[in-house]
Amino acid sequence: MIQFSKQADERREAGPMECWCLHGAVGMAADWRGFGKTMASSGLGTRAVDLWRFLDCCPLPLPDFAKALNADASGDPGRVGSRVLLGYSMGGRLALHALLENPHPWQAAVIVSAHPGLEAESERIARRGSDAEWATQALAGDWQKFLSRWNAQPLLGAAALRDAQASGTLIMRRREIARSFVDWSLGAQSSLWERLAEISIPVLWIAGENDPRYLALAERAVSMLPNGHLATAPAAGHRVPWEAEEWFAEQVAHFLKSGQA
């Protein structure tokens, strides 16, 4: 049974280990429902985090988000056992920031299709510019056209995260989504490459074999992690958790239950 807390967070209780799941840009906690159900059948609990609740008050830079998320997890009196942090795409970047806080409450992590950071200032400037355009469309443009344009990006492929009705509910979060394109833009993020060696916990880094840019990033990142493991999703692109649902759930469950984590 799904339980709701912290506004729109969705939790499935199942065993002493809980996996906190961070969705991607223009995403929602409900994107993880299928994954959460599969994990519960394997005896692993999940908590799908509504990232937009962190932006519903005011701007929140990436380092401040990391502190807030870790405080949420550390201050949760209803949990015992271990906590795992899983982040997809934008959520993966947010997860990396949380893992680089010291101390943090996470015993293991799963990073999916994520970018540790642009290394050239010119790239960051260009990205901030393009994300500012997305922010304007999200906040003030035609909502359905914004969603259609977002999902039509070649990087994202054809995999659908949710049905049209669920996507439509995101309009209630358009202010927070617009803000995320500014506060959590890849262009606003400092490069984390040189800090990856500070993450000592086990990390499973996943990318799709049909997503060459992010697969190369994953290979490089894993080589810098003291306890990193790489998994390449066959015949999948950027949206691995939804393009290869069964494979993805099996990889995460094996990682968390095999002793690697």
C-alpha positions as CSV (number, residue, x, y, z in Angstrom):
1,M,0.0,0.0,0.0
2,I,1.2,3.5,-0.9
3,Q,1.5,5.9,2.0
4,F,1.8,9.6,1.5
5,S,3.8,11.9,3.7
6,K,5.8,15.2,3.4
7,Q,3.1,16.4,1.0
8,A,3.3,14.3,-2.1
9,D,6.1,11.8,-1.2
10,E,5.0,8.2,-1.7
11,R,6.2,5.5,0.6
12,R,6.0,1.7,0.4
13,E,7.0,-0.1,3.5
14,A,8.8,-3.4,3.0
15,G,11.6,-4.5,5.2
16,P,14.4,-2.7,7.1
17,M,16.0,-1.1,3.9
18,E,14.4,2.0,2.3
19,C,15.3,3.4,-1.1
20,W,14.7,7.1,-1.4
21,C,14.0,7.8,-5.1
22,L,14.6,11.2,-6.7
23,H,12.8,11.9,-10.0
24,G,14.1,13.8,-13.0
25,A,13.4,17.2,-14.4
26,V,9.7,17.8,-15.3
27,G,9.0,14.6,-13.2
28,M,7.0,13.6,-10.2
29,A,7.1,11.1,-7.3
30,A,4.5,9.0,-9.0
31,D,7.0,8.1,-11.8
32,W,8.4,5.6,-9.3
33,R,5.2,3.7,-8.6
34,G,5.9,0.7,-10.8
35,F,9.4,0.5,-9.5
36,G,8.3,0.8,-5.9
37,K,5.8,-2.0,-6.3
38,T,8.5,-4.3,-7.7
39,M,10.9,-3.4,-5.0
40,A,8.2,-4.2,-2.3
41,S,7.8,-7.7,-3.8
42,S,11.6,-8.1,-3.2
43,G,11.3,-7.0,0.4
44,L,12.8,-3.5,-0.2
45,G,10.9,-0.4,0.8
46,T,10.9,2.8,-1.3
47,R,10.1,6.4,-0.7
48,A,9.5,8.4,-3.9
49,V,10.4,12.0,-3.0
50,D,8.4,15.0,-4.4
51,L,11.3,17.2,-5.2
52,W,9.0,20.2,-6.0
53,R,8.1,20.6,-2.3
54,F,11.7,21.8,-1.7
55,L,11.0,24.7,-4.1
56,D,7.5,25.7,-3.2
57,C,8.6,28.4,-0.8
58,C,11.6,30.1,-2.3
59,P,14.8,29.5,-4.4
60,L,17.0,26.6,-3.1
61,P,20.5,26.2,-4.5
62,L,21.9,22.7,-5.0
63,P,24.1,22.6,-1.9
64,D,21.1,23.8,0.3
65,F,18.9,21.2,-1.2
66,A,21.4,18.5,-0.3
67,K,21.4,19.7,3.3
68,A,17.6,19.8,3.4
69,L,17.2,16.3,1.9
70,N,19.7,14.8,4.3
71,A,18.0,16.5,7.2
72,D,14.7,14.9,6.1
73,A,16.2,11.5,6.0
74,S,18.2,11.8,9.3
75,G,15.2,13.3,11.1
76,D,12.7,10.7,10.0
77,P,11.7,8.9,13.3
78,G,9.6,6.3,11.5
79,R,12.5,4.5,9.9
80,V,15.1,2.0,11.2
81,G,17.7,0.1,9.3
82,S,19.5,1.4,6.2
83,R,18.7,4.1,3.7
84,V,19.7,4.1,0.1
85,L,19.6,7.1,-2.2
86,L,18.5,6.6,-5.9
87,G,18.5,9.5,-8.4
88,Y,17.6,9.6,-12.0
89,S,19.0,12.4,-14.3
90,M,18.4,15.7,-12.5
91,G,17.6,13.6,-9.4
92,G,20.9,11.9,-9.9
93,R,22.7,15.2,-9.8
94,L,20.8,16.2,-6.7
95,A,21.7,12.8,-5.1
96,L,25.4,13.4,-5.8
97,H,25.2,16.7,-3.9
98,A,23.6,14.9,-0.9
99,L,26.2,12.2,-0.9
100,L,29.0,14.8,-0.8
101,E,27.6,16.3,2.4
102,N,29.5,15.2,5.5
103,P,27.9,13.5,7.4
104,H,25.1,12.1,5.4
105,P,22.5,9.3,6.3
106,W,23.0,7.1,3.2
107,Q,24.5,3.6,3.2
108,A,24.5,3.1,-0.6
109,A,23.4,4.9,-3.7
110,V,22.1,4.3,-7.2
111,I,22.8,7.0,-9.8
112,V,21.0,6.8,-13.2
113,S,21.7,8.7,-16.4
114,A,23.3,11.6,-14.5
115,H,25.9,14.3,-15.2
116,P,28.5,15.1,-12.5
117,G,28.9,18.6,-14.0
118,L,30.1,20.7,-16.9
119,E,33.8,21.5,-16.7
120,A,34.0,24.6,-19.0
121,E,32.5,27.9,-17.9
122,S,31.4,28.5,-21.5
123,E,29.4,25.3,-21.4
124,R,27.8,26.3,-18.1
125,I,26.9,29.7,-19.5
126,A,25.2,28.2,-22.6
127,R,23.3,25.7,-20.4
128,R,22.0,28.4,-18.1
129,G,20.8,30.3,-21.1
130,S,18.9,27.3,-22.6
131,D,17.5,26.4,-19.2
132,A,16.2,29.9,-18.7
133,E,14.2,29.5,-21.9
134,W,12.7,26.2,-20.5
135,A,11.9,28.0,-17.3
136,T,10.0,30.7,-19.2
137,Q,8.0,28.2,-21.1
138,A,7.2,26.2,-18.0
139,L,6.0,29.2,-16.1
140,A,4.2,31.2,-18.7
141,G,3.9,29.2,-21.9
142,D,1.2,26.8,-23.1
143,W,1.6,23.9,-20.7
144,Q,0.8,21.1,-23.1
145,K,3.1,22.5,-25.7
146,F,5.8,22.8,-23.1
147,L,5.4,19.1,-22.1
148,S,5.3,18.0,-25.7
149,R,8.4,19.9,-26.6
150,W,10.2,18.5,-23.5
151,N,9.3,14.9,-24.2
152,A,10.2,15.3,-27.9
153,Q,13.9,15.8,-27.1
154,P,16.0,13.2,-28.8
155,L,17.9,12.5,-25.6
156,L,14.7,11.3,-23.9
157,G,13.7,8.9,-26.6
158,A,10.2,7.5,-26.9
159,A,9.7,5.9,-23.5
160,A,6.7,7.4,-21.5
161,L,7.1,7.9,-17.8
162,R,3.3,8.3,-17.2
163,D,0.0,8.7,-18.9
164,A,-1.3,12.0,-20.2
165,Q,-3.7,12.5,-17.3
166,A,-0.8,12.2,-14.7
167,S,1.4,14.5,-16.8
168,G,-1.4,17.0,-16.8
169,T,-1.4,17.2,-13.0
170,L,2.1,18.6,-13.1
171,I,0.7,22.0,-14.2
172,M,0.0,22.6,-10.4
173,R,3.8,22.5,-10.0
174,R,4.7,24.7,-12.9
175,R,6.1,27.5,-10.7
176,E,8.5,25.0,-8.9
177,I,9.4,23.3,-12.2
178,A,10.3,26.7,-13.7
179,R,12.4,27.5,-10.6
180,S,14.2,24.2,-10.9
181,F,15.5,25.1,-14.4
182,V,17.3,28.0,-12.7
183,D,18.3,26.8,-9.3
184,W,19.1,23.2,-10.3
185,S,20.3,23.8,-13.9
186,L,23.3,21.8,-14.9
187,G,24.8,25.2,-15.8
188,A,24.3,26.4,-12.1
189,Q,26.1,23.3,-10.8
190,S,29.8,23.3,-10.0
191,S,31.7,20.4,-11.5
192,L,31.7,17.5,-9.1
193,W,34.2,15.4,-11.0
194,E,37.2,16.0,-8.6
195,R,35.0,15.3,-5.6
196,L,33.6,11.9,-6.6
197,A,36.5,10.2,-4.8
198,E,35.0,11.6,-1.5
199,I,32.0,9.3,-1.9
200,S,33.1,6.1,-0.1
201,I,29.8,4.2,0.1
202,P,28.9,1.7,-2.6
203,V,27.5,3.3,-5.7
204,L,25.7,1.6,-8.6
205,W,25.9,3.8,-11.6
206,I,23.5,2.9,-14.4
207,A,23.3,4.2,-18.0
208,G,21.7,2.9,-21.2
209,E,23.7,1.4,-24.0
210,N,21.8,3.6,-26.5
211,D,22.7,6.8,-24.5
212,P,26.4,7.1,-25.5
213,R,27.0,10.5,-23.9
214,Y,25.7,9.4,-20.5
215,L,27.3,6.0,-20.8
216,A,30.7,7.6,-21.3
217,L,30.0,9.9,-18.3
218,A,29.1,6.8,-16.2
219,E,32.2,4.9,-17.2
220,R,34.4,7.9,-16.2
221,A,32.5,8.5,-12.9
222,V,32.8,4.9,-11.8
223,S,36.5,4.9,-12.4
224,M,36.8,7.8,-9.9
225,L,34.6,6.3,-7.2
226,P,36.3,4.2,-4.5
227,N,33.4,1.8,-4.4
228,G,31.7,2.3,-7.8
229,H,29.9,-0.3,-9.9
230,L,28.7,0.2,-13.5
231,A,25.7,-1.4,-15.0
232,T,24.8,-0.8,-18.7
233,A,21.1,-1.3,-19.6
234,P,20.8,-3.2,-22.9
235,A,18.7,-1.7,-25.6
236,A,17.8,1.3,-23.4
237,G,18.4,5.0,-23.8
238,H,18.3,7.8,-21.2
239,R,15.1,6.8,-19.4
240,V,16.5,3.5,-18.2
241,P,14.0,2.9,-15.3
242,W,11.1,3.1,-17.7
243,E,12.7,1.7,-20.9
244,A,14.1,-1.3,-19.2
245,E,11.8,-1.6,-16.1
246,E,12.3,-5.3,-15.3
247,W,16.1,-5.2,-15.9
248,F,16.4,-2.0,-13.9
249,A,14.5,-3.3,-10.9
250,E,16.5,-6.6,-10.9
251,Q,19.8,-4.7,-11.0
252,V,18.9,-2.4,-8.1
253,A,17.5,-5.3,-6.0
254,H,20.6,-7.4,-6.6
255,F,22.9,-4.6,-5.8
256,L,21.1,-3.8,-2.5
257,K,20.7,-7.4,-1.4
258,S,23.9,-9.0,-2.6
259,G,26.2,-7.4,-0.1
260,Q,27.7,-4.9,-2.5
261,A,25.7,-2.3,-0.8
